[in-house]
Amino acid sequence: MADFDALLARHDPDRRLAALFAAPELRARLFALYAFSHEIAKIPDTVSEPVIGEMRLAWARDAVADLYASPQKVRRHDVYEALAALTTAPGAPTQDELTTLIEARAADLGQGAFPDDAEREAYVDRTAGLVMRLAARLAEPGLSGQGLEAVDAAGRLWGHAGLVRAFPALCAAGRPPLTEAEMAEAGLSETEARRGLNPEAAARARAMLMARARAAEVPLKALRAALPASVFPAAGYAGLARDDLRRAARTPAYQQVREPALLTRQIRLVSLSLLGR
């Protein structure tokens, strides 16, 4: 089986760091979920044509369907072999939920801004938000009510902060994480965003995205007390989003936000873990 720990250390370090607070069995399940998330999220950035990306996403859908077939069929792929065991774990994701994660990535095969904020929020909920919800349920299978609402709020914060972090790369790829209205109000065209031009307008547009990310903190603050300590390994990394947004505010829009040292992130997560959330 692939070394998911090494994979996540390179490509999903914050989720990995939080998962290290889990007992070994849960940690292995979280690592399998995150490896699957990475596997499908990378597809749009590793294909030369959208149709190839659609074919790979279709393969992933079929591979997930096989895992829920009777009898179960497991494809010879490290990620899907790990998922096979995950399907019978307490709080396991359903076929529909994993399929939703796959289908959400079809949006990354297109070009242009989001039509409106509702579409962007739906994208966040189906990607980063759903990954956190599934992880939290693995950590606490009976999670419901305000605890689940708090996890969803944390996922929304993390997802919007992720769009801020990825702003330069997404613009260069022709997928600015902005709404059409935000781009129009800022005076930024899609061509300018793709070519890294008009940085003043880009900064105005990104500021609107950052405001949306900060707005996602409001419901989380109201619900934070409802988060059980048991879900920290699955959701605690959302607490790092505030630090990311502060660094982004000090970084030019088209410049990659500098990642803090690993030790800094570790210390921050330890501090958050002492609060249990």
C-alpha positions as CSV (number, residue, x, y, z in Angstrom):
1,M,0.0,0.0,0.0
2,A,1.2,3.5,-0.8
3,D,2.7,5.7,2.0
4,F,-0.2,8.0,2.5
5,D,1.6,9.8,5.3
6,A,4.3,10.9,2.9
7,L,1.8,11.8,0.2
8,L,-0.2,14.0,2.6
9,A,2.9,15.6,4.1
10,R,3.6,16.9,0.6
11,H,0.1,17.7,-0.7
12,D,-2.2,18.0,2.3
13,P,0.0,18.8,5.3
14,D,-2.6,20.6,7.5
15,R,-5.2,17.8,7.4
16,R,-2.4,15.3,8.0
17,L,-1.1,17.2,11.1
18,A,-4.6,17.3,12.6
19,A,-5.1,13.6,11.9
20,L,-1.9,12.8,13.8
21,F,-3.9,13.6,17.0
22,A,-6.1,10.5,16.2
23,A,-5.6,7.0,17.4
24,P,-3.9,4.8,14.8
25,E,-7.0,3.1,13.5
26,L,-8.9,6.4,13.0
27,R,-5.8,8.0,11.6
28,A,-5.5,5.3,8.9
29,R,-9.1,5.9,7.9
30,L,-8.6,9.7,7.7
31,F,-5.5,9.2,5.7
32,A,-7.4,7.0,3.2
33,L,-10.1,9.6,2.8
34,Y,-7.6,12.4,2.3
35,A,-5.6,10.4,-0.2
36,F,-8.8,9.8,-2.2
37,S,-9.7,13.5,-2.0
38,H,-6.2,14.4,-3.3
39,E,-6.4,11.7,-6.0
40,I,-9.5,13.2,-7.6
41,A,-8.7,16.9,-6.9
42,K,-5.4,16.6,-8.8
43,I,-7.1,15.4,-12.0
44,P,-8.1,18.8,-13.5
45,D,-4.5,20.0,-13.1
46,T,-2.9,16.9,-14.6
47,V,-4.7,16.7,-17.9
48,S,-4.2,18.6,-21.2
49,E,-7.9,18.4,-22.3
50,P,-11.1,18.6,-20.3
51,V,-12.4,15.4,-22.1
52,I,-9.5,13.5,-20.6
53,G,-10.3,14.8,-17.2
54,E,-13.9,13.8,-17.6
55,M,-12.8,10.3,-18.6
56,R,-10.7,10.0,-15.4
57,L,-13.5,11.3,-13.2
58,A,-15.8,8.7,-14.8
59,W,-13.2,6.0,-14.0
60,A,-13.2,7.2,-10.4
61,R,-17.0,7.1,-10.3
62,D,-17.0,3.5,-11.6
63,A,-14.2,2.5,-9.1
64,V,-16.3,3.9,-6.2
65,A,-19.4,2.1,-7.5
66,D,-17.4,-1.2,-7.5
67,L,-16.6,-0.7,-3.9
68,Y,-20.3,-0.7,-3.0
69,A,-21.3,-3.5,-5.4
70,S,-22.3,-6.9,-4.1
71,P,-19.9,-8.6,-4.1
72,Q,-17.5,-5.8,-3.7
73,K,-15.0,-5.3,-6.4
74,V,-11.7,-3.5,-5.6
75,R,-9.5,-2.1,-8.4
76,R,-5.8,-2.5,-8.1
77,H,-5.0,1.0,-7.0
78,D,-3.6,2.0,-3.6
79,V,-6.3,4.6,-2.9
80,Y,-9.3,2.4,-3.8
81,E,-7.8,-0.6,-1.9
82,A,-7.7,1.7,1.2
83,L,-11.3,2.9,0.5
84,A,-12.5,-0.6,0.3
85,A,-11.8,-1.0,4.1
86,L,-13.3,2.4,4.8
87,T,-16.7,1.5,3.4
88,T,-17.4,-0.8,6.4
89,A,-16.0,1.4,9.1
90,P,-18.2,3.1,11.7
91,G,-19.5,6.4,10.2
92,A,-18.4,5.3,6.8
93,P,-19.1,7.5,3.7
94,T,-21.8,6.4,1.4
95,Q,-21.4,5.8,-2.3
96,D,-23.4,9.0,-3.1
97,E,-21.1,11.1,-0.9
98,L,-17.9,9.8,-2.5
99,T,-19.6,10.3,-5.9
100,T,-20.4,13.9,-5.0
101,L,-16.8,14.6,-4.2
102,I,-15.9,13.2,-7.6
103,E,-18.6,15.1,-9.5
104,A,-17.7,18.4,-7.8
105,R,-14.3,18.3,-9.4
106,A,-15.9,18.5,-12.9
107,A,-16.3,22.2,-12.2
108,D,-12.5,22.4,-12.2
109,L,-12.3,21.3,-15.8
110,G,-14.0,24.4,-17.0
111,Q,-12.9,28.0,-17.3
112,G,-14.1,31.3,-15.9
113,A,-15.4,32.7,-12.7
114,F,-18.3,31.4,-10.6
115,P,-21.6,32.7,-11.8
116,D,-22.6,33.9,-8.3
117,D,-21.8,33.4,-4.7
118,A,-24.3,30.6,-4.3
119,E,-22.5,28.6,-6.9
120,R,-19.1,29.2,-5.2
121,E,-20.5,28.2,-1.8
122,A,-22.0,25.1,-3.2
123,Y,-18.6,24.2,-4.7
124,V,-17.0,24.7,-1.3
125,D,-19.6,22.6,0.4
126,R,-19.2,19.8,-2.1
127,T,-15.4,19.7,-1.8
128,A,-13.6,20.9,1.3
129,G,-16.8,21.0,3.3
130,L,-17.8,17.5,2.4
131,V,-14.4,16.1,3.1
132,M,-14.5,17.6,6.6
133,R,-18.0,16.3,7.2
134,L,-17.0,12.7,6.2
135,A,-13.9,12.9,8.3
136,A,-15.8,14.1,11.3
137,R,-18.3,11.3,11.0
138,L,-15.5,8.8,11.0
139,A,-14.2,10.4,14.2
140,E,-17.7,10.6,15.8
141,P,-20.2,8.4,13.9
142,G,-23.1,9.7,15.9
143,L,-22.4,13.4,15.2
144,S,-25.6,15.4,14.6
145,G,-27.4,18.6,15.4
146,Q,-25.3,21.6,16.3
147,G,-22.1,19.5,16.3
148,L,-22.7,18.7,12.7
149,E,-23.6,22.3,11.9
150,A,-20.3,23.4,13.5
151,V,-18.4,21.0,11.4
152,D,-20.1,22.3,8.3
153,A,-19.3,25.9,9.3
154,A,-15.6,24.9,9.8
155,G,-15.5,23.2,6.4
156,R,-16.9,26.3,4.8
157,L,-14.3,28.5,6.5
158,W,-11.5,26.1,5.4
159,G,-12.8,25.9,1.8
160,H,-13.0,29.7,1.3
161,A,-9.6,30.2,2.9
162,G,-8.3,27.5,0.5
163,L,-9.6,29.5,-2.5
164,V,-7.7,32.5,-1.1
165,R,-4.5,30.5,-0.7
166,A,-4.8,29.2,-4.2
167,F,-5.8,32.5,-5.8
168,P,-2.6,33.0,-7.9
169,A,-2.7,29.4,-9.3
170,L,-6.4,29.4,-10.0
171,C,-6.2,32.7,-11.8
172,A,-3.3,31.4,-13.9
173,A,-5.3,28.3,-14.7
174,G,-8.2,30.4,-16.0
175,R,-10.4,29.5,-13.0
176,P,-10.4,32.6,-10.8
177,P,-12.1,31.8,-7.5
178,L,-14.3,34.9,-7.8
179,T,-17.8,35.6,-8.8
180,E,-18.6,37.4,-12.1
181,A,-20.0,40.3,-10.0
182,E,-16.8,40.5,-8.0
183,M,-14.7,40.7,-11.1
184,A,-16.9,43.3,-12.6
185,E,-16.9,45.4,-9.5
186,A,-13.2,45.2,-9.1
187,G,-12.6,46.0,-12.8
188,L,-10.7,42.7,-13.4
189,S,-11.1,40.8,-16.7
190,E,-10.5,37.0,-17.0
191,T,-7.7,37.6,-19.4
192,E,-6.0,39.9,-16.9
193,A,-6.4,37.4,-14.1
194,R,-5.0,34.6,-16.2
195,R,-2.0,36.7,-17.3
196,G,-1.3,38.2,-13.9
197,L,-2.1,41.7,-15.1
198,N,-3.9,44.6,-13.4
199,P,-2.7,43.7,-9.8
200,E,-4.6,46.6,-8.2
201,A,-7.9,45.2,-9.5
202,A,-6.9,41.7,-8.6
203,A,-6.2,42.9,-5.0
204,R,-9.7,44.5,-4.9
205,A,-11.3,41.3,-6.1
206,R,-9.4,39.0,-3.8
207,A,-10.3,41.3,-0.9
208,M,-14.0,40.5,-1.6
209,L,-13.2,36.8,-1.5
210,M,-11.3,37.2,1.8
211,A,-14.3,39.1,3.2
212,R,-16.5,36.1,2.3
213,A,-14.0,33.8,4.0
214,R,-14.1,35.8,7.2
215,A,-17.9,35.9,7.1
216,A,-17.8,32.1,7.2
217,E,-16.2,32.4,10.7
218,V,-19.3,34.0,12.2
219,P,-21.5,30.8,12.4
220,L,-18.4,28.8,13.5
221,K,-17.8,31.1,16.4
222,A,-21.5,30.8,17.5
223,L,-21.4,27.0,17.2
224,R,-17.8,26.2,18.4
225,A,-18.9,25.1,21.9
226,A,-21.0,22.3,20.2
227,L,-17.9,20.7,18.6
228,P,-17.0,17.5,20.5
229,A,-13.3,17.1,21.3
230,S,-13.4,13.8,19.5
231,V,-13.7,15.5,16.1
232,F,-10.5,17.5,16.5
233,P,-8.4,15.2,14.4
234,A,-10.9,15.5,11.6
235,A,-11.7,19.2,11.8
236,G,-9.1,21.0,14.0
237,Y,-7.1,22.2,11.0
238,A,-9.8,24.7,10.3
239,G,-8.4,26.8,13.1
240,L,-5.3,27.4,10.9
241,A,-7.5,29.2,8.3
242,R,-7.4,32.5,10.3
243,D,-3.6,32.5,10.2
244,D,-3.7,31.9,6.4
245,L,-6.1,34.8,5.9
246,R,-3.9,37.2,7.9
247,R,-0.8,36.2,5.8
248,A,-2.8,36.5,2.6
249,A,-3.8,40.1,3.6
250,R,0.0,41.0,3.6
251,T,0.8,39.3,0.3
252,P,0.2,40.7,-3.2
253,A,-2.7,39.1,-4.9
254,Y,-0.8,37.3,-7.6
255,Q,2.0,36.1,-5.2
256,Q,1.7,32.8,-3.5
257,V,1.1,33.1,0.2
258,R,4.2,31.9,2.0
259,E,3.6,28.8,4.1
260,P,4.7,29.0,7.8
261,A,7.3,26.6,9.1
262,L,6.0,23.1,9.9
263,L,6.8,23.6,13.6
264,T,4.7,26.7,13.7
265,R,1.7,24.8,12.4
266,Q,2.3,22.0,14.8
267,I,2.5,24.4,17.8
268,R,-0.7,26.1,16.7
269,L,-2.5,22.8,16.4
270,V,-1.3,21.7,19.8
271,S,-2.7,24.9,21.2
272,L,-6.0,24.4,19.5
273,S,-6.1,20.8,20.7
274,L,-5.8,21.8,24.3
275,L,-9.2,23.5,23.8
276,G,-10.5,20.4,22.1
277,R,-11.6,22.4,19.0
